Amino acid sequence: MKVIALFLGTFIVYLAYRGYRRNASKPLLYVALGFGLITAGTLLEGIMFVILGSDILEAIATGTVLTAAGFVAIIYSVYAVK
């Protein structure tokens, strides 16, 4: 399931960044950043646990921090950027 989330997240980042480039829309840049962080959190969590052999709690905590930062960037794009 992580692979599906990785591909979908990457596709959303691509679409949002392409929209930013086409329209020079600053909010879309933050949407791309937010989904990029969420996707990176998913990827890093899997890498830490499966490949690096980190403790499951450390891997989950790291993924959660990146996911939360991604949500903050998305919220910022909606409320703060004009």
MIVOZA-311695 format. One record per residue: x, y, z of N, C-alpha, C in turn; residue in three letters; residue number from 1. Coordinates in Angstrom, 1 decimal. Layout:
N
      nxx      nyy      nzz     caxx     cayy     cazz      cxx      cyy      czz   code   pos
        X        Y        Z        X        Y        Z        X        Y        Z    ALA   NUM
...
! end
This chain:
82
      nxx      nyy      nzz     caxx     cayy     cazz      cxx      cyy      czz   code   pos
      0.8     -1.2      0.0      0.0      0.0      0.0      0.9      1.3      0.0    MET     1
      2.0      1.2      0.6      2.9      2.4      0.6      3.3      2.8     -0.8    LYS     2
      3.5      1.8     -1.6      3.9      2.1     -3.0      2.8      2.9     -3.7    VAL     3
      1.6      2.5     -3.5      0.5      3.2     -4.1      0.4      4.6     -3.6    ILE     4
      0.6      4.8     -2.3      0.6      6.2     -1.7      1.8      7.0     -2.3    ALA     5
      2.9      6.3     -2.5      4.1      7.0     -3.0      3.8      7.5     -4.5    LEU     6
      3.2      6.7     -5.3      3.0      7.1     -6.7      1.9      8.1     -6.8    PHE     7
      0.8      8.0     -6.0     -0.2      9.0     -6.0      0.3     10.3     -5.5    LEU     8
      1.0     10.3     -4.4      1.6     11.5     -3.8      2.5     12.2     -4.8    GLY     9
      3.3     11.5     -5.5      4.3     12.0     -6.5      3.5     12.7     -7.6    THR    10
      2.4     12.0     -8.0      1.6     12.5     -9.1      0.9     13.8     -8.7    PHE    11
      0.4     13.9     -7.5     -0.2     15.1     -7.0      0.8     16.2     -6.9    ILE    12
      2.0     15.9     -6.4      3.0     17.0     -6.4      3.3     17.5     -7.8    VAL    13
      3.4     16.6     -8.7      3.7     17.0    -10.1      2.6     17.9    -10.7    TYR    14
      1.3     17.5    -10.4      0.2     18.3    -10.9      0.2     19.7    -10.3    LEU    15
      0.4     19.7     -9.0      0.4     21.0     -8.3      1.5     21.9     -8.7    ALA    16
      2.7     21.3     -8.9      3.9     22.1     -9.3      3.7     22.6    -10.7    TYR    17
      3.1     21.8    -11.6      2.9     22.2    -12.9      1.8     23.3    -13.0    ARG    18
      0.8     23.3    -12.1     -0.1     24.4    -12.0      0.5     25.6    -11.5    GLY    19
      1.4     25.5    -10.6      2.2     26.7    -10.1      3.0     27.3    -11.2    TYR    20
      3.7     26.5    -12.0      4.5     27.0    -13.1      3.6     27.7    -14.1    ARG    21
      2.5     27.1    -14.4      1.6     27.6    -15.5      1.0     28.9    -15.1    ARG    22
      0.5     29.0    -13.9     -0.3     30.1    -13.4      0.4     31.1    -12.5    ASN    23
      1.7     30.8    -12.1      2.4     31.6    -11.2      1.6     31.7     -9.9    ALA    24
      1.0     30.7     -9.5      0.1     30.7     -8.3      0.9     30.2     -7.1    SER    25
      1.2     31.2     -6.2      2.0     30.8     -5.0      1.3     29.8     -4.1    LYS    26
     -0.1     29.8     -4.0     -0.7     28.7     -3.2     -0.4     27.3     -3.7    PRO    27
     -0.4     27.2     -5.0     -0.2     25.9     -5.6      1.3     25.4     -5.3    LEU    28
      2.2     26.3     -5.1      3.5     25.9     -4.8      3.5     25.3     -3.4    LEU    29
      2.8     25.9     -2.4      2.7     25.4     -1.1      1.9     24.1     -1.0    TYR    30
      0.9     23.9     -1.9      0.2     22.6     -2.0      1.2     21.6     -2.4    VAL    31
      2.0     21.9     -3.5      3.0     20.9     -3.9      4.0     20.6     -2.8    ALA    32
      4.4     21.6     -2.1      5.4     21.4     -1.0      4.7     20.5      0.1    LEU    33
      3.5     20.8      0.4      2.8     20.0      1.4      2.6     18.5      1.1    GLY    34
      2.2     18.3     -0.2      2.0     16.9     -0.6      3.4     16.2     -0.8    PHE    35
      4.4     17.0     -1.1      5.7     16.5     -1.2      6.2     16.0      0.2    GLY    36
      6.0     16.8      1.2      6.4     16.4      2.6      5.6     15.2      3.1    LEU    37
      4.3     15.1      2.8      3.5     14.0      3.1      4.0     12.7      2.5    ILE    38
      4.3     12.8      1.2      4.8     11.7      0.4      6.2     11.3      0.9    THR    39
      7.0     12.3      1.2      8.4     12.0      1.8      8.3     11.3      3.1    ALA    40
      7.3     11.7      3.9      7.1     11.1      5.2      6.7      9.6      5.1    GLY    41
      5.9      9.3      4.1      5.5      7.9      3.9      6.7      7.1      3.4    THR    42
      7.5      7.7      2.5      8.7      7.0      2.0      9.7      6.8      3.1    LEU    43
     10.0      7.8      3.8     11.0      7.8      4.8     10.7      6.8      5.9    LEU    44
      9.4      6.7      6.3      9.0      5.8      7.3      9.2      4.4      6.9    GLU    45
      8.9      4.0      5.7      9.2      2.7      5.2     10.7      2.4      5.1    GLY    46
     11.5      3.3      4.6     12.9      3.1      4.5     13.5      2.9      5.9    ILE    47
     13.1      3.8      6.8     13.7      3.6      8.2     13.4      2.3      8.8    MET    48
     12.2      1.8      8.6     11.8      0.6      9.3     12.3     -0.7      8.5    PHE    49
     12.1     -0.7      7.2     12.4     -1.9      6.5     13.9     -2.0      6.1    VAL    50
     14.5     -0.9      5.6     15.9     -1.0      5.1     16.9     -0.7      6.2    ILE    51
     16.6      0.4      7.0     17.6      0.8      8.0     17.5      0.0      9.3    LEU    52
     16.3     -0.7      9.5     16.1     -1.4     10.7     15.8     -0.6     11.9    GLY    53
     15.3      0.6     11.8     15.0      1.4     12.9     13.8      0.9     13.7    SER    54
     13.7      1.3     14.9     12.6      0.9     15.7     11.3      1.4     15.1    ASP    55
     10.2      0.7     15.2      9.0      1.0     14.5      8.4      2.4     15.0    ILE    56
      8.6      2.6     16.3      8.1      3.9     16.9      8.9      5.1     16.3    LEU    57
     10.2      4.9     16.1     11.0      6.0     15.5     10.6      6.3     14.1    GLU    58
     10.4      5.2     13.4     10.0      5.4     12.0      8.6      6.0     11.9    ALA    59
      7.7      5.6     12.7      6.3      6.2     12.7      6.4      7.7     13.1    ILE    60
      7.2      8.0     14.1      7.3      9.4     14.6      7.9     10.3     13.5    ALA    61
      8.9      9.8     12.8      9.5     10.6     11.7      8.5     10.8     10.6    THR    62
      7.8      9.8     10.2      6.8      9.9      9.2      5.7     10.9      9.6    GLY    63
      5.3     10.8     10.9      4.3     11.7     11.4      4.7     13.1     11.4    THR    64
      5.9     13.4     11.8      6.4     14.8     11.8      6.4     15.4     10.4    VAL    65
      6.9     14.6      9.4      6.8     15.1      8.0      5.4     15.3      7.5    LEU    66
      4.5     14.3      7.8      3.1     14.4      7.4      2.5     15.7      8.0    THR    67
      2.7     15.9      9.3      2.2     17.1     10.0      2.7     18.4      9.3    ALA    68
      4.0     18.4      9.0      4.6     19.6      8.3      3.9     19.8      6.9    ALA    69
      3.6     18.7      6.3      3.0     18.8      5.0      1.6     19.4      5.1    GLY    70
      0.8     19.0      6.1     -0.5     19.5      6.4     -0.4     21.0      6.7    PHE    71
      0.6     21.4      7.5      0.8     22.8      7.8      1.0     23.6      6.5    VAL    72
      1.8     23.1      5.6      2.0     23.8      4.3      0.8     23.9      3.5    ALA    73
     -0.1     22.9      3.5     -1.3     22.9      2.8     -2.3     23.9      3.4    ILE    74
     -2.4     23.9      4.7     -3.2     24.9      5.4     -2.7     26.3      5.1    ILE    75
     -1.4     26.5      5.2     -0.8     27.8      4.8     -1.2     28.2      3.4    TYR    76
     -1.2     27.3      2.5     -1.6     27.7      1.1     -3.0     28.2      1.0    SER    77
     -3.9     27.6      1.9     -5.3     28.0      1.8     -5.6     29.3      2.5    VAL    78
     -4.9     29.6      3.7     -5.3     30.7      4.5     -4.3     31.9      4.5    TYR    79
     -3.1     31.6      4.2     -2.1     32.7      4.4     -1.6     33.3      3.1    ALA    80
     -1.5     32.5      2.0     -0.9     33.0      0.8     -2.0     33.6     -0.1    VAL    81
     -1.7     34.8     -0.5     -2.7     35.5     -1.4     -2.1     35.6     -2.8    LYS    82
! end
